[in-house]
Amino acid sequence: MIELNHLVKRFGSLTAVDDICLTVPQGEFFAVLGPNAAGKTTTIKIIAGLLKPTSGTAKVAGFDILTQAFEAKRRLAYVPDFPFLYDKLTPWEFLRFMGQLFRMSEGDIQKSTRDLIPRFNLEAFLSKPIEGLSHGTRQRVAIVAALMHNPEVFVIDEPMVGLDPHHSRVVKDVLKERSLNGMTVFLSTHQLSVAEEVADRIGIIHQGKLAAIGTPEELRKQSGVSGALEEAFLAITAEERAPQETPVLPG
């Protein structure tokens, strides 16, 4: 459902994404890990159609995100780490607006949100202006809005930012249930425990390259270390550091 073929993205002299090839099949829960500035968010923005690759291609549900953008995006949902919502709307107005963008009827909007709204504990906030909501509540509104049209591919960047443990559990459960029912999930996170708990496979991006891919056990084998996934991650992303001179402090 997601196909990245020799994907490259450069910003001037900086290569943020460096020849990534990856296929994520239908129904797979795929998590991507990596240090800061590794290229995770840039890759996600290319998949979502927000950035144009320097070279290579990205396909969603078999459609090229650039040349067949409408067909790709109608099958896709994307939630960034800090989603933009219309502050003057209420959550219910925003949900209806998003449903209408995907050409959902009023009946379909009502039906698709009937279970999602209580599951994400949004009933008490539906008629309040979004500008007065906490970041965690806004994040839950964004996730419900992204799920309501039943996307075939769900892309989410750092989903647990601002969420309390209860709602983090809800997000993990809902996304896992959807993936088991055929929705492809592409999740970026810094939380190794989240990736290990819910992902079918994990990819590690380092310095713009897909440095390793596999199940947690396969990643341990590739890294040559055993034990916690953190140890495998650190081994795979280890950088050679030149010895530094001892700084001379002012007297």
GUKOL-403649 format. One record per residue (C-alpha): x, y, z. Coordinates in pm, 1 decimal, always signed. Example, Ala and Ser with C-alpha at 12.3 -4.5 7.8 and 13.67 -1.06 7.14 Angstrom:
<zakols>
+----------+----------+----------+
!       c1 !       c2 !       c3 !
+----------+----------+----------+
!  +1230.0 !   -450.0 !   +780.0 !
!  +1367.0 !   -106.0 !   +714.0 !
+----------+----------+----------+
</zakols>
This chain:
<zakols>
+----------+----------+----------+
!       c1 !       c2 !       c3 !
+----------+----------+----------+
!     +0.0 !     +0.0 !     +0.0 !
!   +302.7 !   +226.3 !    +43.7 !
!   +585.6 !   +196.8 !   -207.9 !
!   +898.7 !   +409.1 !   -189.6 !
!  +1136.8 !   +358.5 !   -479.7 !
!  +1485.2 !   +512.8 !   -457.9 !
!  +1340.9 !   +813.4 !   -277.0 !
!  +1574.6 !  +1113.8 !   -243.4 !
!  +1507.2 !  +1458.0 !   -100.0 !
!  +1771.8 !  +1730.4 !    -90.9 !
!  +1756.7 !  +2076.3 !    +61.2 !
!  +2050.5 !  +2250.8 !   -101.7 !
!  +2361.9 !  +2061.1 !     +2.8 !
!  +2171.7 !  +1864.5 !   +268.8 !
!  +2041.3 !  +1520.8 !   +171.9 !
!  +1752.7 !  +1461.0 !   +412.6 !
!  +1630.2 !  +1138.0 !   +246.9 !
!  +1895.4 !   +927.3 !    +77.3 !
!  +1780.7 !   +655.9 !   -166.2 !
!  +1512.9 !   +491.7 !    +47.1 !
!  +1340.2 !   +184.6 !    -95.7 !
!  +1052.9 !    +42.7 !   +107.6 !
!   +727.3 !   -149.1 !    +57.9 !
!   +461.2 !   -160.0 !   +330.4 !
!   +183.1 !   -403.4 !   +234.4 !
!   -186.9 !   -373.7 !   +308.6 !
!   -274.5 !   -419.2 !   +675.1 !
!    +79.6 !   -389.7 !   +805.7 !
!   +151.9 !   -175.8 !  +1109.0 !
!   +489.7 !    -23.4 !  +1024.2 !
!   +680.5 !   +197.5 !  +1267.1 !
!   +980.2 !   +409.0 !  +1177.8 !
!  +1243.1 !   +509.6 !  +1433.3 !
!  +1544.4 !   +733.4 !  +1408.3 !
!  +1744.8 !  +1005.4 !  +1581.5 !
!  +1647.8 !  +1369.8 !  +1548.8 !
!  +1696.0 !  +1504.9 !  +1194.2 !
!  +1731.9 !  +1150.0 !  +1057.3 !
!  +1479.9 !  +1207.1 !   +776.5 !
!  +1164.1 !  +1052.2 !   +926.8 !
!   +934.3 !  +1353.5 !   +900.8 !
!  +1065.6 !  +1443.9 !   +555.4 !
!   +983.5 !  +1091.8 !   +436.8 !
!   +636.3 !  +1115.9 !   +587.3 !
!   +570.0 !  +1452.6 !   +421.5 !
!   +665.5 !  +1305.4 !    +84.8 !
!   +424.9 !  +1014.1 !   +139.1 !
!   +152.0 !  +1263.2 !   +233.7 !
!   +217.2 !  +1469.7 !    -77.9 !
!   +338.6 !  +1776.7 !   +110.7 !
!   +692.9 !  +1763.7 !    -25.9 !
!   +811.7 !  +1681.2 !   -374.3 !
!  +1101.7 !  +1434.5 !   -384.7 !
!  +1422.0 !  +1536.7 !   -557.3 !
!  +1418.7 !  +1198.3 !   -728.7 !
!  +1248.8 !   +862.5 !   -691.3 !
!   +878.5 !   +789.4 !   -643.3 !
!   +625.8 !   +740.1 !   -366.6 !
!   +301.8 !   +548.8 !   -420.2 !
!     -1.5 !   +513.3 !   -194.4 !
!   -245.5 !   +230.6 !   -269.3 !
!    -80.7 !   +194.4 !   -609.9 !
!   -114.9 !   +562.9 !   -704.9 !
!   +181.2 !   +796.3 !   -749.6 !
!   +153.8 !  +1074.1 !   -491.2 !
!   +262.2 !  +1334.5 !   -749.1 !
!   +113.2 !  +1229.8 !  -1081.2 !
!   -202.6 !  +1071.0 !   -935.0 !
!   -236.3 !  +1290.9 !   -628.6 !
!   -617.3 !  +1296.1 !   -607.6 !
!   -653.9 !   +918.5 !   -614.9 !
!   -366.9 !   +872.4 !   -366.9 !
!   -486.2 !  +1134.0 !   -117.3 !
!   -847.7 !  +1018.7 !   -111.6 !
!   -718.3 !   +685.4 !    +25.1 !
!   -479.9 !   +845.3 !   +272.5 !
!   -501.7 !  +1005.9 !   +615.8 !
!   -215.8 !  +1207.7 !   +763.1 !
!   -176.8 !  +1338.8 !  +1117.8 !
!   +136.0 !  +1549.0 !  +1185.9 !
!   +296.7 !  +1578.0 !  +1527.7 !
!   +140.0 !  +1922.6 !  +1575.3 !
!   -179.2 !  +1913.3 !  +1365.9 !
!   -335.8 !  +2233.1 !  +1236.4 !
!   -698.7 !  +2279.5 !  +1333.4 !
!   -928.3 !  +2574.8 !  +1272.0 !
!   -930.5 !  +2742.5 !  +1612.5 !
!  -1261.7 !  +2923.6 !  +1571.7 !
!  -1450.3 !  +2603.3 !  +1492.0 !
!  -1577.6 !  +2354.9 !  +1745.6 !
!  -1456.4 !  +1993.4 !  +1722.1 !
!  -1792.2 !  +1886.3 !  +1578.3 !
!  -1782.1 !  +2159.7 !  +1314.0 !
!  -1427.3 !  +2054.7 !  +1226.5 !
!  -1523.5 !  +1687.8 !  +1200.1 !
!  -1816.9 !  +1771.7 !   +970.8 !
!  -1590.5 !  +1991.8 !   +759.8 !
!  -1334.0 !  +1713.2 !   +721.8 !
!  -1605.5 !  +1463.7 !   +632.7 !
!  -1738.6 !  +1697.0 !   +364.8 !
!  -1389.2 !  +1734.6 !   +218.1 !
!  -1391.9 !  +1359.0 !   +163.5 !
!  -1743.8 !  +1386.5 !    +14.7 !
!  -1909.4 !  +1200.1 !   +299.6 !
!  -2283.1 !  +1239.1 !   +345.0 !
!  -2421.9 !  +1372.7 !   +673.5 !
!  -2543.0 !  +1023.5 !   +754.9 !
!  -2198.8 !   +873.6 !   +692.3 !
!  -2036.5 !  +1141.6 !   +909.7 !
!  -2275.1 !  +1062.3 !  +1193.5 !
!  -2221.5 !   +689.1 !  +1153.3 !
!  -1840.8 !   +702.8 !  +1133.2 !
!  -1804.4 !   +923.8 !  +1441.3 !
!  -2062.9 !   +745.9 !  +1655.2 !
!  -1805.1 !   +510.3 !  +1807.1 !
!  -1491.3 !   +721.9 !  +1765.2 !
!  -1612.3 !  +1027.0 !  +1962.1 !
!  -1687.4 !   +840.7 !  +2288.3 !
!  -1386.4 !   +616.1 !  +2251.1 !
!  -1159.3 !   +920.7 !  +2240.3 !
!  -1361.2 !  +1089.3 !  +2520.8 !
!  -1456.5 !  +1390.7 !  +2312.2 !
!  -1825.9 !  +1422.9 !  +2400.9 !
!  -1770.4 !  +1702.5 !  +2651.3 !
!  -1567.7 !  +1909.3 !  +2403.6 !
!  -1775.1 !  +1885.8 !  +2084.3 !
!  -1934.9 !  +2230.8 !  +2115.2 !
!  -1638.2 !  +2418.5 !  +2263.2 !
!  -1406.2 !  +2634.6 !  +2048.4 !
!  -1094.0 !  +2444.1 !  +1947.6 !
!   -876.0 !  +2741.1 !  +2048.4 !
!   -955.3 !  +2669.3 !  +2414.9 !
!   -867.9 !  +2299.1 !  +2406.3 !
!   -549.7 !  +2140.6 !  +2539.0 !
!   -291.4 !  +2002.7 !  +2299.1 !
!   -386.0 !  +1646.9 !  +2390.6 !
!   -754.6 !  +1709.8 !  +2319.5 !
!   -670.9 !  +1874.9 !  +1987.3 !
!   -456.7 !  +1572.5 !  +1900.1 !
!   -750.4 !  +1340.8 !  +1967.8 !
!   -978.2 !  +1554.9 !  +1748.6 !
!   -722.6 !  +1537.6 !  +1467.0 !
!   -694.1 !  +1158.8 !  +1490.6 !
!  -1072.7 !  +1111.1 !  +1486.5 !
!  -1098.3 !  +1346.1 !  +1187.6 !
!   -834.7 !  +1142.7 !  +1004.6 !
!  -1002.1 !   +809.1 !  +1078.4 !
!  -1360.8 !   +900.0 !  +1001.0 !
!  -1341.9 !   +840.7 !   +623.8 !
!  -1194.7 !   +492.8 !   +678.8 !
!   -863.8 !   +552.3 !   +499.6 !
!   -677.5 !   +266.3 !   +340.9 !
!   -345.7 !   +414.2 !   +452.9 !
!   -295.4 !   +602.0 !   +781.3 !
!    +23.9 !   +803.2 !   +828.9 !
!    +92.9 !   +958.1 !  +1169.4 !
!   +395.0 !  +1142.9 !  +1306.2 !
!   +464.1 !  +1119.1 !  +1681.1 !
!   +105.2 !  +1028.7 !  +1778.9 !
!   +162.1 !  +1025.9 !  +2156.4 !
!   +276.9 !  +1389.0 !  +2183.6 !
!    +62.3 !  +1554.5 !  +2450.4 !
!   -146.3 !  +1245.1 !  +2524.4 !
!   -191.1 !  +1105.8 !  +2873.0 !
!   -134.6 !   +731.3 !  +2930.7 !
!   -504.6 !   +649.9 !  +2896.5 !
!   -546.4 !   +815.3 !  +2558.0 !
!   -210.9 !   +684.2 !  +2437.7 !
!   -353.4 !   +339.1 !  +2503.5 !
!   -669.1 !   +425.5 !  +2309.5 !
!   -467.4 !   +542.8 !  +2008.2 !
!   -254.8 !   +228.7 !  +2007.0 !
!   -559.3 !     +3.2 !  +2040.1 !
!   -761.6 !   +177.0 !  +1768.0 !
!   -476.2 !   +184.6 !  +1517.5 !
!   -389.8 !   -179.5 !  +1584.9 !
!   -754.0 !   -283.3 !  +1539.8 !
!   -774.4 !    -91.4 !  +1212.6 !
!   -452.8 !   -248.3 !  +1083.4 !
!   -583.3 !   -595.9 !  +1165.7 !
!   -889.4 !   -505.6 !   +955.3 !
!   -675.0 !   -408.5 !   +657.0 !
!   -569.6 !    -46.2 !   +710.3 !
!   -200.0 !    +13.6 !   +651.4 !
!    -40.6 !   +217.1 !   +933.1 !
!   +284.0 !   +410.7 !   +892.9 !
!   +385.9 !   +554.4 !  +1228.8 !
!   +688.6 !   +762.7 !  +1322.8 !
!   +787.5 !   +772.5 !  +1688.0 !
!  +1076.5 !   +833.1 !  +1925.2 !
!   +921.4 !   +593.2 !  +2175.5 !
!  +1083.1 !   +256.1 !  +2118.0 !
!   +835.3 !    +89.3 !  +2353.5 !
!   +544.2 !   +200.1 !  +2134.2 !
!   +707.6 !    +61.7 !  +1819.8 !
!   +793.9 !   -267.7 !  +1986.4 !
!   +444.0 !   -306.4 !  +2130.1 !
!   +229.9 !   -243.9 !  +1822.6 !
!   +438.1 !   -265.7 !  +1503.3 !
!   +457.1 !   -570.0 !  +1277.4 !
!   +786.7 !   -435.8 !  +1141.3 !
!  +1014.5 !   -149.8 !  +1235.6 !
!  +1238.6 !    +57.7 !  +1010.6 !
!  +1529.9 !   +259.3 !  +1144.7 !
!  +1623.8 !   +570.4 !   +947.7 !
!  +1968.0 !   +714.1 !  +1013.1 !
!  +2131.6 !  +1002.6 !   +826.6 !
!  +1861.6 !   +985.2 !   +562.2 !
!  +1907.6 !   +614.2 !   +487.7 !
!  +1697.2 !   +314.5 !   +582.2 !
!  +1965.7 !   +161.6 !   +802.4 !
!  +1772.5 !   -147.5 !   +914.5 !
!  +1428.2 !   -304.4 !   +885.2 !
!  +1255.6 !   -601.4 !  +1043.9 !
!  +1080.8 !   -728.4 !  +1352.2 !
!  +1233.2 !   -636.1 !  +1689.7 !
!  +1406.4 !   -974.1 !  +1700.8 !
!  +1539.9 !   -932.3 !  +1347.9 !
!  +1673.0 !   -587.5 !  +1438.3 !
!  +1855.3 !   -735.7 !  +1735.5 !
!  +2019.0 !   -990.5 !  +1506.9 !
!  +2115.2 !   -723.6 !  +1252.6 !
!  +2268.9 !   -506.9 !  +1524.1 !
!  +2457.6 !   -794.3 !  +1684.1 !
!  +2322.4 !   -717.1 !  +2031.0 !
!  +2063.1 !   -884.1 !  +2249.7 !
!  +1831.1 !   -752.9 !  +2514.5 !
!  +1624.2 !   -434.9 !  +2492.1 !
!  +1532.8 !   -288.8 !  +2153.5 !
!  +1702.5 !    +29.5 !  +2271.2 !
!  +2040.1 !   -145.3 !  +2258.5 !
!  +1980.9 !   -255.3 !  +1899.1 !
!  +1868.6 !    +94.6 !  +1803.2 !
!  +2177.0 !   +254.9 !  +1958.3 !
!  +2407.2 !     +4.6 !  +1788.0 !
!  +2249.4 !    +60.9 !  +1446.1 !
!  +2255.8 !   +439.6 !  +1474.8 !
!  +2600.1 !   +464.3 !  +1633.9 !
!  +2819.0 !   +729.3 !  +1473.4 !
!  +3195.0 !   +739.0 !  +1461.0 !
!  +3301.1 !  +1041.3 !  +1658.4 !
!  +3639.4 !  +1200.8 !  +1623.2 !
!  +3821.5 !  +1255.6 !  +1951.7 !
!  +3775.9 !  +1611.0 !  +2073.1 !
!  +4039.4 !  +1826.5 !  +2226.2 !
!  +3995.1 !  +1917.2 !  +2588.9 !
!  +3854.8 !  +2270.2 !  +2595.1 !
!  +4063.5 !  +2539.1 !  +2755.4 !
!  +3852.5 !  +2714.6 !  +3013.4 !
!  +3905.9 !  +3082.2 !  +3091.3 !
!  +4103.2 !  +3142.4 !  +3407.8 !
+----------+----------+----------+
</zakols>
